[in-house]
């Protein structure tokens, strides 16, 4: 019985994802931001990375650049592009029309997010291979942690995008409402500045930021430096943020245009 129920839901989500992918391909600005910015931004932080004492922390340039690139993919390929997508579909009454049909709320949001999440995942895999080959990042010592970090980061970014869209009035203002999380994550979650080089007290506070657990797991999977307790702490923080974001989306997400 459950398989019979899930099959139509899967077909509906695939149809929504195909439609969203078509719309994403037509929006060149959003597409270029999602595809090119995560590839270019890591090189902008390379000079600062070169001045850091990474060896004392058991890191190297390749590992730091890799996690920076994946973090930028989280923020721009998934989070900011999805904020714009959710707002645009709401203002165009697409979400309202979809709710009158068979798809449930979760299916609509997940189907809309699926193309961006797949782009972010594909980018992360390509960047991982590229940094391993070109920047001598080496092979991950605990690949299961890297996979876990990727999955938690992608899911949380999609949920946070839906939450941000709930408080965004227009597509034009989507870039503005997304900026706080982008800046905080870049500076405090270990994307542009590795958490290992921050003062202990500041690093402890930054570990509680939304994307910090995902970045920590990705980097820990490469370096193999996370203890079991640290892994459990990162996973617990990621789960807490995900549950909180999903609850907030269910409570405040708007399906009709803001007036």
VENVENFEN-V20024 format. One record per pair of residues at least 24 apart in sequence whose C-alpha atoms are under 10 Angstrom apart, sorted by the first residue. I is the first residue (numbers start at 0). J is the second residue. Records with the same first field share a line. If there is no record, write none. Layout:
I->J, J
This chain:
7->101, 102
8->101, 102, 103, 106
9->106, 110
11->101, 102, 103, 106, 107, 110
12->102, 103, 105, 106, 107, 108, 109, 110, 111, 112, 113
13->106, 109, 110, 111, 113, 114
14->110, 111
15->97, 102, 106, 107, 108, 109, 110, 111, 112, 113, 114
16->107, 108, 109, 110, 111, 112, 113, 114, 115
17->110, 111, 113, 114
18->110, 111, 114
19->84, 88, 110, 111, 112, 113, 114, 115
20->110, 111, 112, 113, 114, 115, 118
21->114
22->84
23->80, 81, 84, 114, 115
28->80
29->75, 76, 79, 80, 81, 83, 84
30->76, 80, 115
31->76
32->72, 75, 76, 79, 80
33->71, 72, 73, 74, 75, 76, 77, 78, 79, 80, 81, 115, 118, 119, 122
34->72, 75, 76, 118, 119, 122
35->72, 75, 76, 122
36->68, 71, 72, 74, 75, 76
37->67, 68, 69, 70, 71, 72, 73, 74, 75, 76, 119, 122, 123, 126
38->67, 68, 69, 71, 72, 122, 123, 126
39->68, 71
40->64, 67, 68, 71, 72, 191
41->65, 66, 67, 68, 69, 70, 71, 190, 191
42->67, 68
43->191
44->190, 191, 192
45->191
47->191, 192
48->191, 192, 193
51->192, 193, 196
52->196
53->193, 195, 196
55->195, 196
56->193, 195, 196, 224
57->195, 222, 223, 224
58->136, 193, 195, 218, 221, 222, 224
59->134, 135, 136, 137, 222
60->130, 134, 135, 136
61->127, 129, 130, 131, 132, 133, 134, 135, 136, 137
62->127, 130, 131, 134, 135, 136, 137, 138, 139, 217, 218, 219, 221, 222
63->130, 136, 189, 190, 191, 192, 193, 218, 221
64->126, 127, 130, 134, 136, 190, 191, 193
65->123, 126, 127, 128, 129, 130, 131, 134, 136, 190, 217, 218, 221
66->123, 126, 127, 130, 145, 189, 190, 191, 193, 213, 214, 215, 216, 217, 218, 219, 221
67->185, 188, 189, 190, 191, 192, 193, 214, 218
68->122, 123, 126, 127, 130, 190, 191
69->119, 120, 122, 123, 124, 125, 126, 127, 149, 152, 190, 213, 214, 217, 218
70->119, 123, 149, 152, 153, 181, 184, 185, 188, 189, 190, 191, 210, 211, 213, 214, 217
71->119, 123, 181, 184, 185, 190, 191
72->116, 118, 119, 120, 121, 122, 123, 126, 152, 153
73->115, 116, 118, 119, 120, 122, 123, 149, 152, 153, 154, 155, 156, 157, 181, 210, 213, 214
74->119, 152, 153, 156, 157, 160, 177, 178, 180, 181, 182, 184, 185, 210
75->115, 119, 156, 177, 181
76->114, 115, 116, 117, 118, 119, 120, 122, 153, 156
77->112, 113, 114, 115, 116, 117, 118, 119, 120, 152, 153, 154, 155, 156, 157, 159, 160
78->112, 115, 116, 119, 152, 153, 154, 155, 156, 157, 158, 159, 160, 161, 163, 177, 180, 181
79->115, 156, 157, 159, 160, 163, 164, 173, 174, 175, 176, 177, 178, 180, 181
80->112, 115, 157, 160, 173, 174, 177
81->111, 112, 113, 114, 115, 116, 156, 157, 158, 159, 160, 161, 163, 164, 173
82->112, 156, 157, 158, 159, 160, 161, 162, 163, 164, 165, 167, 170, 172, 173, 174, 176, 177
83->160, 161, 163, 164, 167, 169, 170, 171, 172, 173, 174, 177
84->111, 112, 115, 160, 161, 164, 170, 173
85->111, 112, 160, 161, 162, 163, 164, 165, 167, 170, 173, 252, 253, 254
86->160, 161, 163, 164, 165, 166, 167, 168, 169, 170, 171, 172, 173, 253, 254, 255, 256, 257
87->164, 168, 169, 170, 171, 173, 256
88->170, 254, 255, 256
89->164, 165, 168, 169, 170, 253, 254, 255, 256, 257
90->168, 169, 170, 254, 255, 256, 257, 258
91->255, 256
92->254, 255, 256
93->254, 255
94->253, 254, 255, 256
95->253, 254, 255, 256
96->254, 255
97->254
98->254
104->249, 254
105->245, 249
108->157, 158, 161
109->154, 157, 158, 161
111->157
112->153, 154, 156, 157, 158, 160, 161
113->154, 157
115->153, 157
116->150, 152, 153, 154, 156, 157
117->153
119->149, 152, 153
120->149, 150, 152, 153
123->149
124->149
136->221, 222
137->221, 222
138->220, 221, 222
139->217, 218, 219, 220, 221, 222, 223
140->219, 220, 221, 222, 223, 224
141->216, 217, 218, 219, 220, 221, 222, 223, 224, 225
142->216, 217, 218, 219, 220, 221, 222, 223
143->216, 217, 220, 221
144->213, 215, 216, 217, 218, 219, 220, 221, 223, 225, 230, 234
145->213, 214, 215, 216, 217, 218, 219, 220, 221, 222, 223
146->213, 216, 217, 220
147->213, 216, 217, 220, 234
148->210, 211, 212, 213, 214, 215, 216, 217, 218, 219, 220, 233, 234, 237
149->213, 214, 216, 217
150->213, 217
151->210, 212, 213, 214, 216, 234, 237, 238, 241
152->209, 210, 211, 212, 213, 214, 216, 217, 237, 241
153->210, 213
154->237, 241
155->209, 210, 213, 237, 238, 240, 241, 242, 244, 245
156->209, 210, 241, 244
157->241, 244, 245
158->240, 241, 242, 243, 244, 245, 246, 247, 248
159->209, 240, 241, 243, 244, 245, 247, 248
160->244, 248
161->244, 245, 247, 248, 249, 251, 252, 253
162->244, 245, 246, 247, 248, 249, 250, 251, 252, 253
163->244, 248, 251, 252
164->248, 251, 252, 253
165->247, 248, 250, 251, 252, 253, 254, 257
166->251, 252, 253, 257
167->253, 257
168->256, 257, 258
169->256, 257
180->208, 209, 210
181->210
183->208, 209, 210
184->208, 209, 210, 211, 214
185->210, 211
187->211
188->212, 213, 214, 215
189->213, 214, 215, 218
190->214, 215
193->218
206->232, 233, 236
207->232, 233, 236, 237, 240
208->236, 237, 240
209->236, 237, 238, 239, 240, 241, 244
210->236, 237, 240
211->236, 237
212->236, 237, 238, 240
213->237
